[in-house]
Amino acid sequence: MNLWVVIPAYNEERSIGATLRGLAAQTDAAFTLVVVDNGSQDGTVQAVKEFAAERPALDIRIVDEPEKGTGAASDTGFRHAIAAGATHIARTDADCLPHPGWIAAVRRAFASGLEMVSGPLVPRTDEFPLRFWERRLLPAVIDIAAAFGRFRPGNQDPLYLGPYVMMPGCNIAITAGLYERAGGFPRTRIEDVHEDRALVNRVRYLTAAYGLRKDVIVYGSVRRLRAFGLVRTLGWYADHRYRPAVVDIR
């Protein structure tokens, strides 16, 4: 299994160091990392280069994708990995912290027969002091979004081979073969299309060999929840019924 990890990044100079340290601390270090710079205007690329120089044992590549959008950047990273020989690709985001056993858990999920896997997204506690309600709220928001997704008309089609499963883009892994057969992430901006949901539905037309694993854990930022508030955050994830003036919260 030739496993690669893709991180799309836009203006993440302040956050990406923690993500890189989380990947460097994985119990299973047998992976290649590609960071896709999505037109950053800050020191994101320099931060990655400096980290790579300090950790030569970790194979880190940098790829440019000037077309703004999480879908476009992620697709570029996945296709770069596949062209370089990746058989399996995982993605996290530049404001997230993968659990130390994340890579090992992803590998176990693939070994069990899954072709696409995700798992829990739980709140980070290192960005800033979290209020009690914030610790509870992120999992609740995810659960509500997942429940809504099961009944959303766009996620229902008699041709789907399996049920809708919410797989956040910051915690997702897929085989190279299935990614190509599904057509990959749509090359879109996050404010236009939730590219992770689009990929899940593309996969559902092809196979039922996808699912969630409790040990595939990523710690996610609550900065969007803190900036938008609960109601607007739910609106954002519910087909962008809430569209903020500033999408890229930093």
NULUMTI-715975 format. One record per residue (C-alpha): residue in one letter; y, z, x; residue number from 1. Coordinates in nm, 4 decimals. Each point is the difference from the previous one (the first is absolute). Example, Ala and Ser with C-alpha at 12.3 -4.5 7.8 and 13.67 -1.06 7.14 Angstrom:
% residues 2
<roke 'a' <-0.4500 0.7800 1.2300> 1>
<roke 's' <0.3440 -0.0660 0.1370> 2>
% end
This chain:
% residues 250
<roke 'm' <0.0000 0.0000 0.0000> 1>
<roke 'n' <0.3290 -0.1144 0.1520> 2>
<roke 'l' <0.2537 0.2208 -0.1786> 3>
<roke 'w' <0.3752 -0.0534 0.0117> 4>
<roke 'v' <0.2831 0.2046 -0.1533> 5>
<roke 'v' <0.3175 -0.1657 -0.1293> 6>
<roke 'i' <0.3351 0.1770 -0.0387> 7>
<roke 'p' <0.2862 -0.1945 -0.1616> 8>
<roke 'a' <0.3311 0.1500 0.1139> 9>
<roke 'y' <0.3636 -0.0465 -0.0941> 10>
<roke 'n' <0.2652 0.2266 0.1537> 11>
<roke 'e' <-0.2495 0.2787 0.0672> 12>
<roke 'e' <0.1325 0.1191 0.3358> 13>
<roke 'r' <0.0051 0.3616 -0.1194> 14>
<roke 's' <-0.3405 0.0011 -0.1703> 15>
<roke 'i' <-0.2354 -0.2292 0.1841> 16>
<roke 'g' <-0.0510 0.2308 0.2978> 17>
<roke 'a' <-0.1796 0.2550 -0.2184> 18>
<roke 't' <-0.2184 -0.2750 -0.1488> 19>
<roke 'l' <-0.0923 -0.1265 0.3449> 20>
<roke 'r' <-0.0825 0.3506 0.1179> 21>
<roke 'g' <-0.2218 0.0437 -0.3038> 22>
<roke 'l' <-0.1919 -0.3135 0.0886> 23>
<roke 'a' <-0.0247 0.0982 0.3663> 24>
<roke 'a' <-0.1590 0.3282 -0.1129> 25>
<roke 'q' <-0.2794 -0.1640 -0.1996> 26>
<roke 't' <-0.3505 0.1322 0.0627> 27>
<roke 'd' <-0.1155 -0.3617 0.0053> 28>
<roke 'a' <0.2216 -0.1928 0.2414> 29>
<roke 'a' <-0.1910 -0.3300 -0.0170> 30>
<roke 'f' <0.2698 -0.2112 -0.1633> 31>
<roke 't' <0.2864 -0.2314 0.0864> 32>
<roke 'l' <0.3447 0.0656 -0.1448> 33>
<roke 'v' <0.2535 -0.2650 -0.0955> 34>
<roke 'v' <0.3518 0.0948 -0.1064> 35>
<roke 'v' <0.1797 -0.2713 -0.1970> 36>
<roke 'd' <0.3742 0.0226 0.0513> 37>
<roke 'n' <0.1541 -0.1220 -0.3246> 38>
<roke 'g' <0.3461 -0.0813 0.1288> 39>
<roke 's' <0.0964 0.3525 0.1016> 40>
<roke 'q' <0.3603 0.0523 0.1035> 41>
<roke 'd' <-0.0535 0.3331 0.1708> 42>
<roke 'g' <-0.2173 0.1156 0.2901> 43>
<roke 't' <-0.3380 -0.0370 -0.1714> 44>
<roke 'v' <-0.1392 -0.2531 0.2464> 45>
<roke 'q' <0.1254 0.1933 0.3015> 46>
<roke 'a' <-0.1584 0.3184 -0.1342> 47>
<roke 'v' <-0.3350 -0.1778 -0.0313> 48>
<roke 'k' <0.0274 -0.1481 0.3493> 49>
<roke 'e' <0.0798 0.3374 0.1515> 50>
<roke 'f' <-0.2905 0.1632 -0.1806> 51>
<roke 'a' <-0.2356 -0.2773 0.1138> 52>
<roke 'a' <0.1112 0.0495 0.3613> 53>
<roke 'e' <-0.0745 0.3715 -0.0259> 54>
<roke 'r' <-0.3419 -0.0545 -0.1605> 55>
<roke 'p' <-0.1602 -0.2926 0.1871> 56>
<roke 'a' <-0.3448 0.0939 -0.1321> 57>
<roke 'l' <0.1123 -0.0957 -0.3526> 58>
<roke 'd' <0.0066 -0.3767 -0.0494> 59>
<roke 'i' <0.3339 -0.0655 -0.1741> 60>
<roke 'r' <0.1356 -0.3441 -0.0844> 61>
<roke 'i' <0.3386 -0.0923 -0.1499> 62>
<roke 'v' <0.0448 -0.2996 -0.2297> 63>
<roke 'd' <0.3230 -0.1258 -0.1552> 64>
<roke 'e' <0.0389 -0.0974 -0.3648> 65>
<roke 'p' <0.3618 -0.0874 -0.0813> 66>
<roke 'e' <-0.0696 -0.0654 -0.3693> 67>
<roke 'k' <0.0969 0.3298 -0.1614> 68>
<roke 'g' <-0.2677 0.1597 -0.2133> 69>
<roke 't' <-0.2907 0.2418 0.0258> 70>
<roke 'g' <-0.2315 -0.2665 -0.1371> 71>
<roke 'a' <0.1123 -0.2602 0.2520> 72>
<roke 'a' <-0.0140 0.2423 0.2936> 73>
<roke 's' <-0.3406 0.1376 -0.0972> 74>
<roke 'd' <-0.1469 -0.3458 -0.0496> 75>
<roke 't' <0.1298 -0.1126 0.3386> 76>
<roke 'g' <-0.1594 0.3040 0.1642> 77>
<roke 'f' <-0.3343 -0.0451 -0.1753> 78>
<roke 'r' <-0.0197 -0.3693 0.0838> 79>
<roke 'h' <0.0992 0.0664 0.3604> 80>
<roke 'a' <-0.2816 0.2542 0.0260> 81>
<roke 'i' <-0.2541 -0.2369 -0.1557> 82>
<roke 'a' <0.1030 -0.2843 0.2310> 83>
<roke 'a' <-0.0523 0.2374 0.2945> 84>
<roke 'g' <-0.3538 0.0839 -0.1112> 85>
<roke 'a' <0.0364 0.2925 -0.2420> 86>
<roke 't' <-0.2889 0.0368 -0.2423> 87>
<roke 'h' <0.1563 0.2949 -0.1843> 88>
<roke 'i' <0.3664 0.0913 -0.0449> 89>
<roke 'a' <0.1667 0.3213 -0.1152> 90>
<roke 'r' <0.3643 0.0496 -0.0857> 91>
<roke 't' <0.2296 0.2971 0.0007> 92>
<roke 'd' <0.3789 0.0103 -0.0058> 93>
<roke 'a' <0.2591 0.1058 0.2560> 94>
<roke 'd' <0.0988 0.3107 -0.1965> 95>
<roke 'c' <-0.3568 0.1266 -0.0455> 96>
<roke 'l' <-0.2397 0.2211 0.1922> 97>
<roke 'p' <-0.3692 -0.0896 -0.0070> 98>
<roke 'h' <-0.2375 0.2958 0.0011> 99>
<roke 'p' <-0.1651 0.0423 0.3439> 100>
<roke 'g' <-0.3290 -0.1134 -0.1536> 101>
<roke 'w' <0.1499 -0.2991 -0.1840> 102>
<roke 'i' <-0.1453 -0.2738 0.2211> 103>
<roke 'a' <-0.3418 0.1659 0.0051> 104>
<roke 'a' <0.0045 0.0346 -0.3795> 105>
<roke 'v' <0.0997 -0.3651 -0.0443> 106>
<roke 'r' <-0.2861 -0.1035 0.2255> 107>
<roke 'r' <-0.2479 0.2111 -0.2029> 108>
<roke 'a' <0.1234 -0.1579 -0.3223> 109>
<roke 'f' <-0.0607 -0.3487 0.1339> 110>
<roke 'a' <-0.3429 0.1026 0.1275> 111>
<roke 's' <-0.0874 0.1165 -0.3524> 112>
<roke 'g' <0.0462 -0.3527 -0.1308> 113>
<roke 'l' <0.3592 0.0012 -0.1217> 114>
<roke 'e' <0.2118 -0.3029 0.0810> 115>
<roke 'm' <0.3281 0.1660 -0.0928> 116>
<roke 'v' <0.0839 0.3705 0.0038> 117>
<roke 's' <0.2843 0.2436 -0.0543> 118>
<roke 'g' <0.0341 0.3730 -0.0489> 119>
<roke 'p' <0.2357 0.2903 -0.0679> 120>
<roke 'l' <0.3703 -0.0236 0.0740> 121>
<roke 'v' <0.1344 0.3529 0.0439> 122>
<roke 'p' <0.3540 0.1124 0.0880> 123>
<roke 'r' <0.1153 0.0422 0.3565> 124>
<roke 't' <0.1304 0.3449 0.0836> 125>
<roke 'd' <0.1585 -0.0730 0.3391> 126>
<roke 'e' <0.2970 -0.2178 -0.1026> 127>
<roke 'f' <0.2027 0.2843 -0.1460> 128>
<roke 'p' <-0.0768 0.3240 -0.1818> 129>
<roke 'l' <-0.1641 -0.0893 -0.3301> 130>
<roke 'r' <0.0753 0.1838 -0.3172> 131>
<roke 'f' <-0.2997 0.1246 -0.1947> 132>
<roke 'w' <0.0540 -0.2573 -0.2741> 133>
<roke 'e' <0.0135 -0.2810 0.2556> 134>
<roke 'r' <-0.3369 0.1028 0.1430> 135>
<roke 'r' <-0.1449 -0.0207 -0.3491> 136>
<roke 'l' <0.1980 -0.2973 -0.1202> 137>
<roke 'l' <-0.1141 -0.2789 0.2318> 138>
<roke 'p' <-0.3693 0.0347 -0.0935> 139>
<roke 'a' <0.1041 0.0247 -0.3657> 140>
<roke 'v' <0.2089 -0.3173 0.0242> 141>
<roke 'i' <-0.2919 -0.1827 0.1600> 142>
<roke 'd' <-0.2402 0.1247 -0.2697> 143>
<roke 'i' <0.2387 -0.1088 -0.2761> 144>
<roke 'a' <0.0472 -0.3417 0.1590> 145>
<roke 'a' <-0.3761 -0.0410 0.0385> 146>
<roke 'a' <-0.0592 0.0948 -0.3627> 147>
<roke 'f' <0.2706 -0.2395 -0.1179> 148>
<roke 'g' <-0.1519 -0.2723 0.2151> 149>
<roke 'r' <-0.3332 0.0186 -0.1764> 150>
<roke 'f' <0.1672 -0.0907 -0.3298> 151>
<roke 'r' <0.2661 -0.2367 0.1311> 152>
<roke 'p' <-0.0548 -0.3458 -0.1587> 153>
<roke 'g' <0.0418 -0.1720 0.3358> 154>
<roke 'n' <-0.2987 0.1919 0.1351> 155>
<roke 'q' <-0.2312 -0.1077 -0.2811> 156>
<roke 'd' <-0.1921 -0.3247 0.0039> 157>
<roke 'p' <-0.3574 -0.0633 -0.1203> 158>
<roke 'l' <-0.0617 -0.1923 0.3212> 159>
<roke 'y' <0.0519 0.3078 0.2179> 160>
<roke 'l' <-0.3272 0.1174 0.1554> 161>
<roke 'g' <0.0971 0.3663 0.0204> 162>
<roke 'p' <0.2480 0.2559 -0.1345> 163>
<roke 'y' <0.3577 0.0378 0.1148> 164>
<roke 'v' <0.0355 0.2434 0.2886> 165>
<roke 'm' <0.3363 0.0992 0.1439> 166>
<roke 'm' <0.0026 -0.0640 0.3744> 167>
<roke 'p' <0.3365 0.0749 0.1639> 168>
<roke 'g' <0.0922 -0.2478 0.2692> 169>
<roke 'c' <0.0527 0.2780 0.2524> 170>
<roke 'n' <-0.3671 0.0978 -0.0276> 171>
<roke 'i' <-0.2135 -0.3085 -0.0414> 172>
<roke 'a' <-0.2715 -0.1759 0.1982> 173>
<roke 'i' <-0.1859 -0.3241 -0.0625> 174>
<roke 't' <-0.2441 -0.2332 0.1694> 175>
<roke 'a' <0.1505 -0.3092 0.1582> 176>
<roke 'g' <-0.2245 -0.2255 -0.2041> 177>
<roke 'l' <0.1023 0.1499 -0.3325> 178>
<roke 'y' <0.3671 -0.0016 0.0967> 179>
<roke 'e' <-0.0123 -0.3727 0.0673> 180>
<roke 'r' <-0.2044 -0.0772 -0.3118> 181>
<roke 'a' <0.2468 0.1957 -0.2132> 182>
<roke 'g' <0.3014 -0.1775 0.1471> 183>
<roke 'g' <0.1405 0.3140 0.1593> 184>
<roke 'f' <0.3126 0.1927 -0.0891> 185>
<roke 'p' <0.2580 -0.2082 -0.1878> 186>
<roke 'r' <0.2828 -0.0746 0.2390> 187>
<roke 't' <0.2592 0.1822 -0.2045> 188>
<roke 'r' <0.2590 0.2762 0.0166> 189>
<roke 'i' <-0.0916 0.3433 -0.1313> 190>
<roke 'e' <0.2837 -0.0179 -0.2529> 191>
<roke 'd' <-0.1548 -0.3140 -0.1501> 192>
<roke 'v' <-0.3749 0.0691 0.0016> 193>
<roke 'h' <-0.2179 0.2989 0.0856> 194>
<roke 'e' <-0.2070 -0.1884 0.2558> 195>
<roke 'd' <-0.2757 0.2610 0.0143> 196>
<roke 'r' <-0.0704 -0.0264 -0.3731> 197>
<roke 'a' <0.0065 -0.3787 0.0213> 198>
<roke 'l' <-0.2603 0.0045 0.2771> 199>
<roke 'v' <-0.2234 0.2389 -0.1936> 200>
<roke 'n' <0.0031 -0.2307 -0.3012> 201>
<roke 'r' <-0.0703 -0.3046 0.2149> 202>
<roke 'v' <-0.3027 0.1808 0.1409> 203>
<roke 'r' <-0.1222 0.0986 -0.3468> 204>
<roke 'y' <-0.0605 -0.3667 -0.0807> 205>
<roke 'l' <-0.2367 -0.0248 0.2968> 206>
<roke 't' <-0.2012 0.3216 0.0320> 207>
<roke 'a' <-0.0588 0.3503 -0.1307> 208>
<roke 'a' <-0.0640 0.1315 0.3524> 209>
<roke 'y' <0.3227 0.1980 0.0213> 210>
<roke 'g' <0.0814 0.3626 -0.0625> 211>
<roke 'l' <0.1567 0.3305 0.0966> 212>
<roke 'r' <-0.1327 0.2494 0.2530> 213>
<roke 'k' <0.1257 0.3594 0.0086> 214>
<roke 'd' <-0.0061 0.0140 0.3802> 215>
<roke 'v' <0.2220 -0.3074 0.0496> 216>
<roke 'i' <0.3210 0.2052 0.0059> 217>
<roke 'v' <0.3578 -0.0959 0.0810> 218>
<roke 'y' <0.3047 0.2281 -0.0183> 219>
<roke 'g' <0.2915 -0.1842 -0.1572> 220>
<roke 's' <0.3751 0.0452 0.0102> 221>
<roke 'v' <0.1761 0.1525 -0.3000> 222>
<roke 'r' <0.3363 -0.1481 0.0945> 223>
<roke 'r' <-0.0049 -0.2483 -0.2911> 224>
<roke 'l' <-0.0925 0.2735 -0.2466> 225>
<roke 'r' <0.2786 0.2208 0.1347> 226>
<roke 'a' <0.2537 -0.2844 -0.0183> 227>
<roke 'f' <-0.0955 -0.1351 -0.3429> 228>
<roke 'g' <-0.1184 0.3109 -0.1822> 229>
<roke 'l' <-0.3148 0.0183 -0.2117> 230>
<roke 'v' <0.0945 -0.2180 -0.2968> 231>
<roke 'r' <0.1486 -0.2788 0.2098> 232>
<roke 't' <-0.2906 0.0102 0.2435> 233>
<roke 'l' <-0.2427 -0.0476 -0.2890> 234>
<roke 'g' <0.2177 -0.2859 -0.1226> 235>
<roke 'w' <-0.0044 -0.1571 0.3441> 236>
<roke 'y' <-0.3794 -0.0015 0.0148> 237>
<roke 'a' <-0.0292 -0.1126 -0.3628> 238>
<roke 'd' <0.0864 -0.3644 0.0599> 239>
<roke 'h' <0.3431 0.0814 0.1471> 240>
<roke 'r' <0.1490 0.1139 -0.3282> 241>
<roke 'y' <0.2331 0.1940 0.2254> 242>
<roke 'r' <0.1586 -0.2167 0.2690> 243>
<roke 'p' <0.2131 0.1976 0.2468> 244>
<roke 'a' <0.3012 -0.1439 0.1755> 245>
<roke 'v' <-0.1601 0.1000 0.3321> 246>
<roke 'v' <-0.3729 -0.0710 0.0219> 247>
<roke 'd' <-0.0639 0.0897 0.3643> 248>
<roke 'i' <0.0502 0.3752 -0.0011> 249>
<roke 'r' <0.0419 0.1336 0.3535> 250>
% end
